[in-house]
Amino acid sequence: MRINDVSETVEREDQAGEPETFDAFNFRRALGAFPTGVTIVTTRDEAGAPVGMTANSFSSVSLDPPLILWSIMRSALSFETFMRASTFAVNILGEGQQDISNRFARPGGDKFASVKFENGLGGAPLFPGCAAQFECQMHNQFDGGDHVILVGEVKTFRHWDRSSMVFTGGRYRALSPDEKPQSFIEDWPISFF
């Protein structure tokens, strides 16, 4: 086990008297221990072309108003497009959608070639086979270091009774049969609208 103190961002000496710096590689590995879902966030650029990228930095924020967030690296090729977008969609990928996840995780190229999708709010692409989809209007943007945190107000959403794709430890994982989500029931204690 390695313990990393991030309270200090300056160089310091370790017990052997050697300079010690923040270990970004191991920090990323430690973050990878937290299982996440996998999404493809989509929008349209100013010319109307579809734009999308794989992201696992998705989270709910608020039920009233209905808000979600995700974050984008400042160095992403689609950064400026998403920063100017007034609408976007979040496609929560289902089990078995590794191919489309990998396609949209790679920089550059025509990611939408031969990919089936429908147009959502503002023309943001919606993919078949997802576990859920959220169509959002841009609500706010916040500085997040080498990322920007984008908050969207959910205007419409849908979900299906299928398992979500899971990513942890640098790999896609499947939920075991005992862990698969149960069908939603009317007296479920959480309501979205």
N, C-alpha and C positions, 0 to 999 in steps of 0.2 A: 504494500500500500504506500502511495506517495501523497503527502500532504503539501499542498501549495497554498501559501499565504498571499492572497491578492490584495490585502489591505495596503500594501506598499507597492508602488509602481516604479520605484527607483532601484538601481542596482544596489545590492548589499552583499556582504560576505557570508558564505555558509560556514559551518562548523570547522571546515578544514582551511578557512581563510581564503578560499577561492571566490571570485565574483559570481554571483548568482542572479540570473535574470528570469523574468516571467516565462514559463514554458507553455507557449501557445499550443504546441502539438498535443501535449498531455492534457491541457485544458479542454481542447476540442474532444479528445477521447473520453474525458470525464463527462462532458455534456452528452456524448453519444450513449451513455449508460441509461439515459432517460428515454423510454420508448415514446415515439410520437406517431401520429398519423402522417399521411403523405397527401399533399394537395398539388394541383396545378392551378395557378392563378392566371387569369386571362383578362385581356382588354382589347381595345383597338387603338392603333396609332393614329396620328393626325391625318394620314392618307386613307384611313379605313382598313388597313391590313391587320389581320389578327396577330396578337402578341401573347405569348404565354411562357411560364417558367414553373418548374417544380419547386415547391417550398414545403418545409416541415415546421415553419415558425408560426403556425396558425394557432389562434386561441380565441375563446369567447371573452368578451369584455363586460357586456351589460345586457340585461333583458329588457330594460325600459330606460332609454330607447334600445332597440336590438342592435348591438354593436359587436363586431369581431375585429381582430387585428392579425396582421402578418408583417414580416419584415423583409426588406430587400437590401442586398449589398450595394453600396454606392458604386462599385466597379462592375455591376451587372450590365450586360449589353442593353437590356430593356429598361434600365433605371430611369432614364429621362422620360420614356413613354409612360411608365407607371406614375411618375411624379406629376405629369400633366393630366392624367386620366381623371375624368369625373365619375366614371363607373368602372367596376371590375367584378369578376365572378371568381368564386373559390369552388373548385371541383374537389371534393373529398374522395380520393381514389378507393376503390374496392379491392378486395383480394383478387389477385390475378392480373392486375393492371401494371405490372412491372415494366412492360415494354414501353407504354406511353409515358410512365414516370421517367424512365431512362432517356427517352427521346427529348423530353422537355427539360431535363437536367443538363443537357449538353449545350454549350454556348454556340450561337450562330446557326446557320443553315435554315432551310424552310421546314420548321417543325410541324407545320400543318399539312404538308404534302401527304396525300392519301389518308388523312385522318378524318373520320366522320365527326361532325359536331353540329349543334344547332346554335342559333344566335339567341343570347339572353339580353338583359338590360344593357342598352347602349351598344349592342352587337357583340358583347363579350361571349366568346365561345363556351358552350356547355357540352361535355362529353358523355356519351352513353356508358353505362356500366358502373357509374359512380355510386358510392354509398350515400352521398348527400351533395347538395349544391346550394350555394348562397350567392344571390345577386345583390350587389351592393352599390351604393352611392358613396363616393369619397367623403368622409366625415372630418378627418384630421390627419396630420402627418407630424411625427416627432423625431427629433434627433436620437439616434441610437448608436453612437460611435461610428463604426465602419458600416453600419446599416441605417436605414430610415424605417421607422415603424409606421405602417399605414393602417389607419382605423377606418373601417367601412360601416355604414349604416345599412343593415339588411333590409332590402325592400321586398324580397320574396325568397323563399327557400323551399326545398323539397328533400325528402329522404326516402330511402328504400330499405327493405328488410334484408340487407346483405352486410357481410362483415367488411370492415375497413382494412385497408392495407396498413401494416405496422412497420416502422423502421427503428432499429436499435442496434447499437454496436457496429454500425457501418453496413448493416444488411437488412434486407426485407425479411419479415417474419410473418408467420401465419398464427392466428389464435388457435389454441387447441379447442376441440369440441366443447369442453366444459367452460371455456372462456368466451364463446361466441355470444354476441348481444342477443337478448331476448326480444321478441316482438313488442312493440309499444302497446300499452294498454291504456284504456280511458282514464283510470285513476292514477296514472303515473304522476309522481309528486312534482314534476317540473313541467311548466307550460311555457311555450315560446311566444304565443300571441293570444 
